[in-house]
Amino acid sequence: MREALDYMKKNPGKFNFANSGTWGAADFPMRMMAKAAGVEYNNIPFDGGGPAALAVLGGHADATFSFTAQLMPQVTAGKLRPLAVTGPSRIRELPQTPTLKEEGVDVVFTMWRAVVGPKGLPLAEDKQFLEQIRQLGDDVQFQTGKEFEATWRQEWDAFGRVVTAAK
């Protein structure tokens, strides 16, 4: 990651970043990282994470952010090199890959997905369901409706600050 940041500092606007759609799951952490690191880049929006990853694989873009599970086959095959993870700590699938904070960028961004269902759905106790999600490469955290609402509001406020700063 340090190499990419150094390049962006020396070549403002020349680093081509493929995002999965403006204000999407790849766009937010890149905006946050660029602001925190004081760098500029060329933002290229795509219609989803798949096309953004293909742009990087094809040499049409320098980098993208994505869910770990989405890109692990290309990482394992040596076609993509992980530069950093955006979460608060390293992840089990990529133990050698530093966090943005370890690279000197004060940004933490987690790309989470929510599985929701009707009240009373016993998924928290369904060990098989949770294990299947873990096998996809995702960490699993169960939250009650109230806990999820608090998480959502916290994220909403943080994203709002990013959007306001971009205006």
C-alpha positions as CSV (number, residue, x, y, z in Angstrom):
1,M,0.0,0.0,0.0
2,R,2.9,2.3,0.8
3,E,4.1,2.1,-2.8
4,A,0.6,3.1,-4.1
5,L,0.3,6.0,-1.7
6,D,3.8,7.2,-2.7
7,Y,2.9,7.0,-6.3
8,M,-0.3,9.0,-5.8
9,K,1.6,11.7,-3.9
10,K,4.2,12.0,-6.7
11,N,1.6,11.7,-9.5
12,P,-1.6,13.4,-8.4
13,G,-4.6,12.2,-10.4
14,K,-2.7,9.5,-12.3
15,F,-3.5,6.5,-10.2
16,N,-6.6,4.8,-11.7
17,F,-9.0,3.5,-9.1
18,A,-11.8,1.2,-10.2
19,N,-14.8,1.6,-8.0
20,S,-17.9,-0.5,-7.9
21,G,-20.2,2.5,-8.4
22,T,-20.2,6.0,-7.2
23,W,-20.7,6.1,-3.4
24,G,-20.6,2.4,-3.3
25,A,-18.6,-0.1,-1.1
26,A,-15.4,0.5,-3.0
27,D,-15.8,4.3,-3.5
28,F,-16.2,5.2,0.2
29,P,-13.0,3.7,1.6
30,M,-11.0,5.1,-1.3
31,R,-12.4,8.6,-0.7
32,M,-11.7,8.2,3.0
33,M,-8.1,7.0,2.4
34,A,-7.3,9.7,-0.1
35,K,-8.5,12.4,2.2
36,A,-6.6,10.9,5.2
37,A,-3.4,10.4,3.2
38,G,-3.6,13.7,1.3
39,V,-3.5,12.1,-2.2
40,E,-5.4,12.5,-5.4
41,Y,-6.5,9.8,-7.8
42,N,-8.5,9.2,-10.9
43,N,-11.9,7.7,-9.9
44,I,-13.4,5.3,-12.5
45,P,-16.9,4.1,-11.6
46,F,-18.0,0.7,-12.8
47,D,-21.4,-1.1,-12.6
48,G,-20.4,-3.3,-9.8
49,G,-17.5,-5.0,-8.1
50,G,-17.1,-7.7,-10.8
51,P,-16.4,-5.2,-13.7
52,A,-14.1,-3.1,-11.4
53,A,-12.1,-6.2,-10.6
54,L,-11.9,-7.1,-14.2
55,A,-10.6,-3.6,-15.0
56,V,-7.7,-4.2,-12.5
57,L,-7.1,-7.8,-13.9
58,G,-7.0,-6.4,-17.4
59,G,-4.6,-3.6,-16.6
60,H,-7.1,-0.9,-17.2
61,A,-7.1,0.3,-13.5
62,D,-4.4,0.2,-10.8
63,A,-6.6,-0.9,-7.9
64,T,-10.0,-1.5,-6.4
65,F,-11.5,-2.3,-3.0
66,S,-13.6,-5.4,-2.7
67,F,-15.0,-8.0,-0.3
68,T,-12.4,-10.5,0.6
69,A,-14.4,-13.5,-0.6
70,Q,-14.9,-11.9,-4.0
71,L,-11.2,-11.6,-4.9
72,M,-9.6,-14.5,-3.0
73,P,-9.6,-16.8,-6.1
74,Q,-7.6,-14.2,-8.0
75,V,-5.3,-13.5,-5.0
76,T,-4.7,-17.3,-4.5
77,A,-3.9,-17.7,-8.2
78,G,-1.4,-14.8,-8.0
79,K,-3.3,-12.6,-10.4
80,L,-4.0,-9.9,-7.8
81,R,-1.9,-8.7,-4.9
82,P,-3.6,-7.4,-1.8
83,L,-2.3,-4.1,-0.7
84,A,-4.1,-3.5,2.6
85,V,-7.3,-4.3,4.5
86,T,-9.6,-1.6,5.6
87,G,-10.8,-3.1,8.8
88,P,-9.6,-2.5,12.3
89,S,-7.3,-5.6,12.2
90,R,-5.7,-8.1,9.8
91,I,-7.9,-10.8,8.5
92,R,-7.4,-14.6,8.8
93,E,-7.5,-15.1,5.0
94,L,-4.7,-12.6,4.4
95,P,-2.5,-12.6,7.6
96,Q,0.5,-10.9,5.9
97,T,-1.6,-8.0,4.5
98,P,-1.4,-4.9,6.7
99,T,-4.3,-2.7,7.7
100,L,-4.5,0.9,6.4
101,K,-3.7,2.0,9.9
102,E,-0.6,-0.1,9.9
103,E,0.3,1.7,6.6
104,G,0.0,5.1,8.3
105,V,-3.5,5.9,7.0
106,D,-6.0,6.6,9.8
107,V,-9.0,4.9,8.2
108,V,-11.1,2.0,9.2
109,F,-13.9,0.9,6.9
110,T,-15.7,-2.4,7.0
111,M,-17.8,-3.7,4.2
112,W,-20.6,-5.5,6.0
113,R,-23.7,-7.2,4.8
114,A,-26.8,-7.8,6.8
115,V,-28.9,-10.9,6.7
116,V,-32.3,-10.0,8.0
117,G,-35.5,-12.0,8.6
118,P,-38.7,-11.9,10.5
119,K,-38.7,-11.4,14.3
120,G,-37.9,-14.6,16.1
121,L,-35.8,-16.2,13.3
122,P,-33.3,-18.3,15.2
123,L,-30.2,-17.7,13.0
124,A,-28.0,-16.8,16.0
125,E,-28.3,-20.4,17.2
126,D,-28.0,-21.9,13.8
127,K,-24.4,-23.0,13.9
128,Q,-24.5,-24.6,10.4
129,F,-25.8,-21.4,8.8
130,L,-23.1,-19.3,10.5
131,E,-20.3,-21.7,9.6
132,Q,-21.4,-21.7,5.9
133,I,-21.1,-17.9,5.9
134,R,-17.7,-18.1,7.5
135,Q,-16.6,-20.5,4.8
136,L,-17.3,-17.9,2.2
137,G,-14.6,-15.8,3.8
138,D,-16.7,-13.5,5.9
139,D,-16.6,-12.9,9.6
140,V,-20.0,-13.3,11.3
141,Q,-21.4,-11.2,14.0
142,F,-24.9,-11.6,15.3
143,Q,-26.7,-8.4,16.3
144,T,-30.2,-7.9,17.7
145,G,-32.4,-5.5,15.8
146,K,-31.5,-2.7,18.3
147,E,-27.8,-3.4,18.0
148,F,-28.0,-3.4,14.3
149,E,-29.9,-0.1,14.3
150,A,-27.1,1.5,16.4
151,T,-24.5,0.1,14.0
152,W,-26.4,1.4,11.0
153,R,-26.8,4.9,12.5
154,Q,-23.1,5.1,13.4
155,E,-22.2,4.1,9.8
156,W,-24.8,6.4,8.3
157,D,-23.3,9.4,10.3
158,A,-19.7,8.5,9.3
159,F,-20.7,8.1,5.6
160,G,-22.6,11.4,5.8
161,R,-19.3,13.2,6.8
162,V,-17.5,11.7,3.8
163,V,-20.3,12.8,1.5
164,T,-20.4,16.3,3.0
165,A,-16.6,16.7,2.7
166,A,-16.8,15.7,-1.0
167,K,-19.2,18.6,-1.9
